[in-house]
């Protein structure tokens, strides 16, 4: 089995993943980046694919119970929330550290003129 076979079988375990005949589809660049991060962490052994599928399923269920209409438009928001959860559960980082990084990124983006490179401070 080659690497693409493994990805194909893993993706088959995610029936609600937005896709077309060629594979996953993304409305925004950040969605593709979040998708790639999950695949890379899985490939590096940070978590198994069943662990990822369960984490994502829990996040989607939580969102639905909170009133998400489940139209597919918020799928990658759930993907990102599940990614944050699983890296914290696995001890790769913590939720407070993730939030601190997000806040630092937001401050840097707001302080950066349009078209300029966003640089995070040390």
N, C-alpha and C positions, 0 to 999 in steps of 0.2 A: 504494500500500500504506500503510495507517495503522499507528500504533505497535503496536496490539494484534495486527495481522497479523504483525509482526516478532517479537513476543514469542511468539506461537503457533508460528511456524515454528522459532524458536530452541528452544523447549521440546520440540518434536518430536524434536530431536536428542538428547534425554536420555530414552531409553526407560525407565530405571529410576526416574525421578522419581516419588515417591509422589503420586498424583493421583486425582481422581474425575472425573465428567463435566464439572464446572465448572472444573477446573484443579488446581493444586498444593494439597496438603493438608499441614497442619502439626500436630504433636502438642504443640508448645510455642511460646510467643511468640518465643524466640530463633531458632527455625528460620525463621520468616517474616522476621525481621530480617536474618538471614544471606542468605536468598534475595533480599531486596530490595537489599541492598548489592551483590551480584553483578550484578543487573540494572542498577542505577544506574551502576556502574563501567563496564559494557559500553556503556550508552547514552552515557556521557561519553567513550568511545573509549580507555579504559585498556587494553582487550584486545578481541580479536575473539571472537565466539562459538565458532568452531572452537578457538581457543586455550584458552578456558574448558573446553569439552567434553573436550579432550585432557588438561588438568590434572586435571579431576575423574576421568576414566577412569584415569589413572595412580594417583591416590590410592585409588580403589576397588580396583584391582588390587593395590596394595601392601598394603592392609588384608586382602584375601582371602588373599594369600600369608602374612600374619602370623597367619591363623587366624580372621578375621572370618567368621561363618557366613552372611553376606549374606542376612539375613532381611528387610531393609528397615528394621529398627529403628535401625540406625546410619547410615543414609543421610546425614542432615544433619551428623553428626560428620565424615563424609568431605567433605561440602560445605564445612564450615568449615575443615578442614585444607587443602583445595584452594584456598580463598580466601586463606588465609595464604600458601600457596606462590606463588600467582600475583601477589599484590601485592608480595611480596619479589622475585620474578623480574623484575617490571616496574620495580623501584626506587621504588615508592610508599611503602614502609616496609621495615623489616628484621625478620627473625624475632626477634632479640634485643629490638628495640623492641616488637614484638607481645607477647612473653612478659613484658616489664617492665610493660606496660599491664595485661595479664591479672593479674599478681601484685598490682599496685596496686589493681585492682578487687576482687580477693579479700580483700585486707587491709581495704579500706574497707567491704566488705559484712559481714565478720565483726565489725567494730567498730561497726556501725550497729545500733541497736535495731530490732527487728521493727516494720515499718510506717512507719519513718522514711525520708526520702529519702536515698539513698546519694550521698555527695559525695566525689569524688576530690580529693586535695590537689594543689596546684600542683607 
